[in-house]
Structure formats: structure tokens, C-alpha cells
Amino acid sequence: MMAQFTIRRVPGYLHRARADSLVSNSLYLMASTIVTAGLGYIFWAFAAHAFTRQEVGIGSAVISLCSTAALLTYLGSSAMLIERLPASEHSSQWTATLFRVCVITAGVTAVATAVAVPLLRASGNYRLFFSGAPPVLVAVVGAAAWTLVNLLGATFIAARRAGRLLSIQTLVSVAKILFVVLLAAAGTGATGLVEAWVASAVLGVVVGVAWLVPRMGLGQRPGLRRREAASADFRLLQKRRPRHRRAVAPPSGDSMRHWLGQHLTSAGGVLVPLVLPILVVLRLGVTQNAYFYITEMMGAAFFMVSPSVAQAVFAEGVRAHSDLRGVVVKALRIIAVMLAPAMAVMILCGKFILGLFGASYAVAGYGLLVLLAISAVPDAVSNVAVVVCRVTKQLGYSTALNLGILVMTLGGAWFLMPRMGITGVGVAWLGAQTIGAIACLPAYAHIHGPVVSSAMIPRTGGGQAAATQFDPGIAILIDIARQQSLSGVNGP
């Protein structure tokens, strides 16, 4: 009976999840990560069988070059889109802002890739691949296209329609597999491997620009007459559509500093998993890195939840009349509900799961896996705090927080690995995240109470209705953090 009762309530839970933009966007973002990772595994598994090891080696190196060039240029722009686009929804300014950011950022990515290629040609392997102009052009186009794919994804997050992000990432991942099958049959070698990746990214850009973005109906042609635009804006105001907290300003020194703060905040959060394998190879060798890399991939399940929810919080928090306190409390509850089962499964069954790769992987990696699971808790606390800093314009704080965690993790891992092996990486990561979680408590002091418009206040009843939206335990913790932070600033 209990099972039947629970099953009957599933449709109701699903309906509530779809109706709540924070929950639905968080789930779509996590689903996008899972789909991309799963289809990416299929892509590389096929490549490993269809191409030689040398072709896979140089092809993956070139794809990594394009991805890194894109990553180091689009992070700040993606955050700016999420922050700025809601200010101009349903106007020509929305289209103009999106177009300007995409063109400039993709151009910077293309230039950075073109500059990097001559430097990499000093290596014999890269020189063999970049033997003429066409491969260089493929790499430049691929890096720019991947930048645009990610900027379009940020656009969907800003519009709180992350389902379209799942669509474009699924399209790109499936197309990548189909293209590599065709090019492998044609015997194109390493160039075909890279071309499959580039072609899928270009296809994603075309579909996103021609279909997914226009169907949202959030922008208008820049040539629309002012009278028509003013009339449309008036009608939208009558419908009480959500407005943005900040107006869109032309580029200036302040806006560039703001972009840099957003960029460094994002970079500090994503560089740790990219750099750690390099350090493991330098300190422990390639065999230990194999154990570390597989374990880190397993641990990625923990670090998928809070970043996805945090992005959804960012998209919600920058809108006018948003209840930042309520959004943060709800986000912490979502993270707790989704993170606890994943942690329990990995701690209890992690040795068995790692053993599927080989008995040596279970022996070498289980301790690291447990440490990664535990560190997901302070990591979630700092991820949400970083979003609070983004929304409340505390970018210096968020940058220092993320870069501080990055430096502490890498420095601690470097000194602990010779004594503790790859477990030392987990100790360094847990320690850095714990310190970061403690250091980020003052950020929660900037969470204000609900900013509710008069239309949302009931005509009858008291003013305590909004308080029932919050989980009391989490709300009390936030209030305690605020009081402690303010007392530390004001002195005894």
C-alpha cells in the first residue's frame, strides 16, 4: 500500500518540479552534464577502436587546445549574459547584447587559438598535424564554435529555460558520434577526429541561432521602431513580467572590471580538476594518474549537483523582486536531497564500483573517493556563496574565495602526494574546501529578506505568509551566519 501511495504521488512531484524554475533548471543542467559525459564516452570509445593510438593522441590534444582556448575566454562572458540579459527581455536590446557578446568573445577565442598554433608547432607532433592552413582553420573555427555553443547555453540559463541547453548539448554530442563514424570510414585520420568535433559544434551553433534562440521570443530585431518597442514594453509591464535589478550599461572601465571579476571567479572554480592530473603525473607518474583520473571521474557525480543548482540560483537571483533568501534556502534543500544519496552510494559501494575497472583501482582509489564524497558538502556551501557574491556584486570576494581554494588545493596536493599518494590530493581538496566554506560565511550576510512587489502581498492576513516558504532549520543557520559575520565586522 505504501509503495502504491508513493507511486501515485510521482506525477504530482514531477508537475511541481516542472513548475518550479529553480528545480527544473537545476535538473536540466545536471541532465545536460550526464548526457554530455555519457555520449562523450561513446565518442572516445569508438575513436579508440577506429583510429590509431597516435591519431587519437594528437586528435585529443588538438581538441583539448580548442576547448581550453574557449574555456579561458567565454567564462566571464557567460556570467555576464546570465546577469545582463534579463534586463532587456522582449526588446531589441536583448538581441543586440547577445549578438555583441557572442561576436566579440568568439573573435577573441579565434585570435587566441590562432596565436597558440605557431607556438605549439615547436612540438613535432603538433607540427605534423598543423602542416598547412586547412588544419589551422579547422582548429580556429572549432574553438570559436565551441565558445558560441557555451554562450548560447548561458543564454538559455539566463532565460530560465535550461531544457534548451540539454537539447543543444544532446544534439552536439549525438552529431559528434555520427560525424566521427562517417569520417573514420573515409580514412581521414587525426584530422577527421578533430573535424567531427568541430562539425558538431558548428551544427549546434546553427541550430541554436536559427531555431532554439528565436523560439524563446525574448528578443526583437534591432531595427524595430521605437514606438513599437515602447508599446510592447508597456504591454509587458501590464502583464507584470519579472524585471531585472540592474539596467544594461554601455561598456566602460567599470563594466570591464566587472567582467574580469566574473571571469576570474568562474576560472577559479573550474581549473582545479583540469590542473590536478598534471600535478599527479609530475609527482607520482602516469600509473598513479590512471588511478587518480578514474577515481576523479567517479567523484564528478558529487560535484555535478551543487554547480548546476548554483547556476540556476544565479539566473533566479539577478531578477527584480526575486526572493534571494528564499531561493538560497530552496537551493540548499535541493542540494541536500540530491547529494546525500549519491554520497551514501559511493561511500558504501565505491570500492565495488572502482573494482569494475580492476582490483588495483579499488585499492588505490577508494580512500580518495571517500574524501571527495565528504568534500562535496563544503564545496556546495562555497558554490552557493559564490552565487550570492555574484548577485550582490561582491566579485572581489568571490574571486578571492575561488582562487584561494584553487591555490590551497594545488599547493596542498603538491606537498602531500609524495607522502600519501593520490589520497593526499583528497586530503588537500577536503581541507581547502572546508577552509573555503568557513571563509564564505560572511557572504551569506548579504542575503536580504524577500523583496516582494505589492502585487504579491495578500490583501488579507498578516505579513508572515512568506516565512512559511523557508525551511526553519536552514533559515536559522543563515541568520546565525549573518549575525556572526556582522559581529566580526563591527567588533565586540
Disulfide bonds with the S-S distance in Angstrom:
none
